[in-house]
Amino acid sequence: MKVVIQRVESAQVHVAGHVVGAIDKGLLLLLGFGLDESQHDMEWLIQKVLNLRIFKDAEGVMNLNVKEIGGSLLLVSQFTLMAQTKKGNRPSYLKAAPPEQARVYYQTFVNLFKSKTEIKIEQGEFGADMKVCLVNDGPVTIQIDSQARD
């Protein structure tokens, strides 16, 4: 599983001209699911995100996590994170979970996340043509791959 984390002042997801998810200060997570994701990987990633110290403290040092600043989370599924680009100019998505499987992974991830925290969690709409608007704070953007954590 891959995630791109963006520290945001605000973020919204629009589908067919309507806002389906929106947050103020917090984290926007773009999520890509591979073929063989495990609950263990999901739980590890959730703890990593919740404890990631990327918000500034009173001295201006990135020393606080999303919980400590009273932030929110916006979770958006994005299969293109699983793109393979070694050959040619057209990305390959052979290592991305197929839509039916990815939908189950995404919903499992969202449910696990909600069970681990009381932070406000908003979502995009799985499989929809989404327009994501955000004000990146910093900018701070971090990538994590649950398969490359050793």
C-alpha positions as CSV (number, residue, x, y, z in Angstrom):
1,M,0.0,0.0,0.0
2,K,1.3,3.4,-0.9
3,V,0.2,6.7,0.6
4,V,1.0,10.3,-0.3
5,I,0.4,12.5,2.8
6,Q,-0.1,16.2,2.4
7,R,-0.2,18.6,5.3
8,V,-3.1,21.0,4.4
9,E,-4.7,24.2,5.6
10,S,-7.9,22.8,3.8
11,A,-8.9,20.2,1.3
12,Q,-12.1,19.2,-0.5
13,V,-13.1,16.4,-2.9
14,H,-15.8,17.2,-5.5
15,V,-17.7,14.7,-7.5
16,A,-20.0,15.9,-10.3
17,G,-19.8,19.4,-8.9
18,H,-20.7,18.5,-5.3
19,V,-18.5,18.4,-2.3
20,V,-18.3,14.8,-1.0
21,G,-15.6,15.4,1.6
22,A,-13.9,18.4,3.1
23,I,-11.5,19.3,6.0
24,D,-9.8,22.3,7.4
25,K,-6.3,21.9,8.9
26,G,-5.0,18.4,8.8
27,L,-3.9,15.7,6.4
28,L,-4.9,14.7,2.9
29,L,-4.1,11.0,2.3
30,L,-4.0,9.7,-1.3
31,L,-4.1,5.9,-1.1
32,G,-3.0,3.3,-3.5
33,F,-3.7,-0.4,-2.9
34,G,-1.6,-3.3,-4.4
35,L,-2.6,-6.8,-5.0
36,D,-1.8,-8.3,-1.6
37,E,-2.6,-5.9,1.2
38,S,-2.8,-7.1,4.8
39,Q,-4.6,-5.7,7.8
40,H,-1.2,-5.6,9.5
41,D,0.1,-3.2,6.8
42,M,-3.0,-1.1,7.2
43,E,-2.7,-0.9,11.0
44,W,1.0,-0.1,10.7
45,L,0.3,2.7,8.2
46,I,-2.5,4.1,10.3
47,Q,-0.3,4.4,13.4
48,K,2.5,6.0,11.3
49,V,0.1,8.6,10.0
50,L,-1.5,9.3,13.4
51,N,1.9,9.8,15.0
52,L,3.8,11.5,12.2
53,R,5.2,14.8,13.7
54,I,4.9,17.2,10.8
55,F,3.0,20.1,12.3
56,K,4.8,23.1,13.9
57,D,5.0,23.6,17.6
58,A,5.2,27.0,19.4
59,E,8.9,27.3,18.4
60,G,8.1,26.6,14.7
61,V,9.6,23.1,14.8
62,M,7.7,20.2,13.1
63,N,7.1,18.4,16.4
64,L,3.4,17.8,16.6
65,N,1.1,15.2,15.1
66,V,-2.4,15.6,13.6
67,K,-4.1,14.6,16.9
68,E,-2.1,17.2,18.9
69,I,-3.2,20.1,16.6
70,G,-6.8,19.0,16.5
71,G,-6.6,18.3,12.8
72,S,-8.8,16.2,10.5
73,L,-8.1,13.6,7.8
74,L,-9.4,13.4,4.2
75,L,-8.9,9.9,2.7
76,V,-8.9,9.6,-1.1
77,S,-8.3,6.4,-3.1
78,Q,-5.9,6.9,-6.0
79,F,-4.9,3.7,-7.9
80,T,-2.4,5.6,-10.0
81,L,0.0,5.6,-7.1
82,M,0.6,2.0,-8.0
83,A,1.8,2.9,-11.5
84,Q,4.9,1.1,-12.9
85,T,6.8,3.4,-15.3
86,K,10.0,1.4,-16.0
87,K,9.1,0.6,-19.7
88,G,7.7,2.9,-22.3
89,N,5.6,6.0,-21.7
90,R,2.3,4.4,-20.7
91,P,2.1,3.6,-17.0
92,S,1.3,0.0,-16.1
93,Y,-1.2,-0.7,-13.3
94,L,-0.6,-4.5,-13.2
95,K,0.5,-4.3,-9.5
96,A,-2.6,-2.2,-8.5
97,A,-5.5,-4.1,-6.9
98,P,-8.4,-4.5,-9.3
99,P,-11.3,-2.2,-8.6
100,E,-13.5,-4.7,-6.7
101,Q,-10.5,-5.8,-4.5
102,A,-9.3,-2.2,-4.0
103,R,-12.8,-1.1,-2.9
104,V,-12.7,-3.7,-0.1
105,Y,-9.2,-2.6,0.9
106,Y,-10.2,1.0,0.9
107,Q,-13.3,0.4,3.0
108,T,-11.4,-1.8,5.4
109,F,-8.7,0.9,5.7
110,V,-11.3,3.6,6.4
111,N,-13.1,1.4,9.0
112,L,-9.9,0.5,10.7
113,F,-8.8,4.2,10.8
114,K,-12.1,5.2,12.3
115,S,-11.8,2.5,15.0
116,K,-8.3,3.8,16.0
117,T,-9.0,7.5,16.5
118,E,-11.7,10.0,17.2
119,I,-10.2,12.5,14.7
120,K,-12.7,13.7,12.1
121,I,-12.3,11.5,9.0
122,E,-13.8,12.6,5.6
123,Q,-13.6,10.6,2.4
124,G,-13.6,10.9,-1.3
125,E,-15.8,8.6,-3.4
126,F,-14.2,5.4,-4.4
127,G,-14.0,4.9,-8.2
128,A,-15.5,8.3,-9.0
129,D,-14.0,11.0,-11.2
130,M,-12.9,13.3,-8.3
131,K,-11.6,16.8,-8.3
132,V,-9.3,17.3,-5.3
133,C,-8.7,20.9,-4.2
134,L,-6.2,21.6,-1.5
135,V,-4.1,24.3,0.1
136,N,-0.9,22.5,0.9
137,D,0.7,23.9,4.1
138,G,4.4,24.3,3.8
139,P,4.4,22.6,1.4
140,V,4.8,19.4,3.3
141,T,4.3,16.2,1.2
142,I,5.4,12.7,2.4
143,Q,5.3,9.3,0.7
144,I,5.1,6.0,2.5
145,D,5.1,2.5,1.1
146,S,4.0,-0.1,3.6
147,Q,6.1,-2.7,1.8
148,A,9.3,-0.7,2.2
149,R,9.2,0.0,5.9
150,D,12.3,-2.1,6.9
